[in-house]
Amino acid sequence: MLINFITLTSLVGMLILPILGQLFLYPFSTKLCSKVSDYVEFVLGPRLWKILHTYKNFNFWIYEDDFDKLPEQFIVIANHQSLLDIPCFMNVFQKKELRFVAKDALGKNVPLVSRMLKVQQHCIIPRRAKPMDAMNLMASFGKRVKEKNQIPVIFPEGTRTRDGEVGKFYSAGFRKLVESTNLPVVSFAIEGGYNLRDLTKFFKNLSRGAYRVKIMKIYDCPQTKEDCLNLLEESRNLINEQVHQWRQLPSSVK
């Protein structure tokens, strides 16, 4: 219990100033609020995992095979298990600006996250948006990240899985992002987040747990609808196989 209290205190202490900073700055200066969000992305995102490792012996395993083959700019696709997938990628890419495709629920009244998504111009898709409106938002997002040399991240499942099993990959938003950026695609497998979905599970499963991240495959930019569908199907199968292999390992073993 003492370790849980220390861990929680460390996390709250790390986040309280940025939360208050966003709260007071957002109505007056989106530029300054954006600087706070950049601090969260480049400093606090990676620091989160150091705190968890220090107090709870939580491991963050990055499998660095093929990282030296990554192009300068690319689209990230991955399975989706937890809100912690966002700081997960912040830790993986500490020197690149990431921009996420997210549902509008995250853009409303979620401390730190909501204002960060807005001021950094992530892609927020309304849950009940008409298909054409959603595709227009995705197209604008794609053009914006391409011009700013940012890395767009999309979770083709569209929602977090409750049990960690890899769900169906949907293609519409992904195809529009490919069309509007003409970027290569990098498929990542993630494992560990579903055990930390809420506060209860977070402290129950955190001790000696692990998050794992690995590149599954680097693709050239798909040129047709069929190419996109084949890419998503192959990626899902590769990710699913990798996730199940990881579940055979103890968290202390990379």
C-alpha positions in Angstrom: 0.0 0.0 0.0 2.9 2.4 0.8 4.4 1.8 -2.6 1.1 2.4 -4.3 0.8 5.7 -2.3 4.3 6.8 -3.3 3.7 5.9 -6.9 0.3 7.8 -7.0 1.8 10.8 -5.3 4.7 10.9 -7.8 2.4 10.7 -10.7 0.0 13.3 -9.4 2.9 15.6 -8.5 4.3 15.2 -12.0 1.0 16.1 -13.6 -0.6 18.7 -11.4 1.4 21.8 -12.6 0.8 21.0 -16.3 -2.9 20.5 -15.6 -3.2 23.8 -13.8 -1.1 25.5 -16.4 -3.4 24.3 -19.2 -6.5 25.3 -17.1 -5.4 28.9 -16.7 -3.6 29.4 -20.0 -6.1 27.9 -22.4 -8.7 30.7 -22.3 -6.0 33.3 -22.9 -3.2 31.8 -25.0 -3.3 28.6 -27.0 0.3 29.2 -27.9 1.5 29.0 -24.3 -0.9 26.1 -23.7 0.7 24.4 -26.6 4.1 24.8 -25.0 2.8 23.1 -21.9 1.4 20.2 -24.1 4.8 19.9 -25.8 6.4 19.6 -22.3 4.0 16.8 -21.5 4.8 15.0 -24.8 8.6 15.2 -24.7 9.3 15.2 -21.0 6.5 13.8 -18.9 5.5 11.1 -21.4 8.8 9.3 -21.1 9.2 10.2 -17.4 6.0 8.3 -16.6 7.6 5.0 -17.3 10.7 5.8 -15.3 8.5 6.4 -12.2 6.6 3.2 -12.7 9.9 1.3 -13.1 11.4 2.9 -10.0 8.5 2.3 -7.6 6.8 -0.7 -9.1 9.5 -2.5 -11.0 7.4 -2.0 -14.1 9.3 -2.8 -17.4 8.9 -0.9 -20.7 10.4 -3.1 -23.4 11.1 -1.6 -26.8 12.2 -4.1 -29.4 14.5 -2.0 -31.6 14.7 -4.3 -34.6 14.2 -2.3 -37.8 14.2 1.1 -36.0 17.2 2.0 -38.0 15.2 1.4 -41.2 12.4 3.8 -40.4 11.8 6.5 -43.0 11.9 10.2 -42.0 8.1 10.5 -41.9 5.5 7.7 -41.8 2.0 6.7 -40.6 1.9 4.5 -37.4 -0.8 1.9 -37.1 -1.1 -0.3 -34.0 -3.5 -2.3 -31.9 -5.1 -0.4 -29.1 -5.4 -1.5 -25.5 -5.3 1.5 -23.2 -5.1 5.3 -23.0 -1.5 4.6 -21.9 -0.8 3.7 -25.6 -0.4 7.4 -26.1 2.4 8.0 -23.6 3.8 4.6 -24.8 4.5 6.1 -28.3 5.7 9.3 -26.7 8.4 7.2 -25.0 9.2 5.3 -28.2 9.6 8.4 -30.3 11.0 11.0 -27.9 12.4 13.2 -30.6 9.5 13.3 -33.0 6.2 15.1 -32.9 3.3 12.7 -32.8 -0.3 13.4 -33.7 -3.1 11.0 -32.8 -6.4 10.2 -34.3 -8.9 10.1 -31.4 -12.6 10.0 -30.6 -14.2 13.2 -29.4 -14.8 11.7 -25.9 -11.1 12.3 -25.2 -11.5 15.9 -26.3 -14.1 16.6 -23.6 -13.3 17.2 -19.9 -10.4 14.8 -19.6 -7.7 16.5 -17.5 -4.6 17.3 -19.5 -5.6 15.1 -22.4 -8.5 17.1 -23.8 -6.7 20.5 -24.1 -3.6 18.8 -25.3 -5.5 17.2 -28.2 -7.0 20.5 -29.1 -4.0 22.9 -28.9 -1.7 20.5 -30.6 -4.2 19.9 -33.4 -4.6 16.2 -33.1 -7.5 14.6 -35.2 -10.6 14.5 -33.0 -13.4 12.5 -34.7 -17.0 13.0 -33.3 -18.5 9.7 -32.4 -21.7 10.5 -34.4 -20.0 12.3 -37.3 -21.4 11.7 -40.7 -19.0 9.6 -42.8 -18.2 12.5 -45.2 -17.5 14.9 -42.3 -15.2 12.4 -40.6 -13.3 11.8 -43.9 -13.0 15.6 -44.4 -11.5 15.9 -40.9 -9.1 13.1 -41.6 -8.0 14.6 -44.9 -7.3 18.0 -43.3 -5.4 16.3 -40.5 -3.3 14.3 -43.0 -2.4 17.4 -45.0 -1.5 19.2 -41.8 0.8 16.6 -40.4 2.5 16.1 -43.8 3.3 19.8 -44.0 4.7 19.9 -40.4 6.7 16.7 -40.7 4.7 15.1 -37.8 4.1 11.4 -37.3 0.3 10.5 -37.4 -0.8 7.6 -35.3 -4.0 5.8 -35.9 -5.5 2.7 -34.1 -7.5 0.9 -36.8 -9.6 -1.0 -34.3 -11.2 2.4 -33.5 -11.6 1.6 -29.8 -9.6 0.0 -26.9 -10.0 -3.7 -26.5 -11.1 -4.8 -23.0 -9.2 -8.2 -22.9 -6.2 -7.3 -25.0 -7.3 -9.4 -28.0 -6.7 -7.7 -31.3 -10.0 -6.6 -32.8 -11.1 -6.0 -36.4 -9.1 -3.3 -38.3 -11.3 -0.8 -40.0 -10.1 0.7 -43.2 -12.0 4.0 -44.0 -10.1 6.4 -41.8 -6.8 4.7 -42.6 -7.3 4.9 -46.4 -8.1 8.6 -46.2 -5.0 9.3 -44.1 -2.9 7.4 -46.6 -4.5 9.3 -49.5 -3.9 12.7 -47.9 -0.3 12.1 -46.8 1.1 9.6 -49.4 3.4 8.4 -46.6 4.8 4.9 -45.9 3.2 2.9 -43.1 4.8 1.3 -40.1 2.8 -1.4 -38.2 3.5 -1.8 -34.4 2.4 -4.4 -31.9 1.6 -3.2 -28.3 1.0 -5.4 -25.3 0.3 -4.7 -21.7 -2.1 -1.8 -21.7 -5.3 -3.8 -21.2 -4.1 -4.8 -17.8 -4.0 -1.1 -16.8 -7.3 0.1 -18.3 -8.7 1.8 -15.1 -7.4 2.9 -11.7 -8.3 -0.4 -10.0 -6.5 -2.5 -12.6 -3.7 0.0 -12.8 -2.6 -0.6 -9.2 -3.6 -4.3 -9.1 -1.5 -5.2 -12.2 1.2 -2.6 -12.2 3.7 -4.3 -9.9 6.3 -6.2 -12.0 4.2 -5.7 -15.1 5.4 -4.8 -18.5 4.5 -2.8 -21.7 6.0 -4.1 -24.9 6.3 -2.4 -28.3 7.7 -3.7 -31.5 7.7 -2.8 -35.2 6.0 -5.6 -37.1 6.6 -4.4 -40.7 7.5 -1.3 -42.7 5.3 -0.8 -45.8 5.6 1.5 -48.8 2.7 3.8 -49.2 -0.3 1.7 -50.4 -1.6 2.9 -53.7 -5.1 1.4 -54.0 -8.0 0.4 -51.8 -7.0 -3.2 -52.2 -3.5 -2.4 -51.1 -4.8 -0.7 -47.9 -7.1 -3.7 -47.1 -4.3 -6.2 -47.6 -1.9 -4.1 -45.5 -4.4 -3.9 -42.6 -5.2 -7.6 -42.8 -1.5 -8.7 -42.8 -0.7 -6.2 -40.0 -3.5 -7.4 -37.8 -2.4 -11.0 -38.2 1.2 -10.2 -37.5 0.2 -8.1 -34.4 -2.1 -10.8 -33.1 0.6 -13.5 -33.4 3.1 -11.3 -31.6 0.8 -10.4 -28.8 0.1 -14.0 -28.1 3.8 -14.9 -28.2 4.5 -12.1 -25.6 1.9 -13.5 -23.3 3.9 -16.6 -22.8 6.8 -14.5 -21.3 7.2 -13.3 -17.7 7.2 -9.5 -17.5 10.8 -9.5 -16.4 12.0 -11.0 -19.6 12.3 -9.0 -22.8 
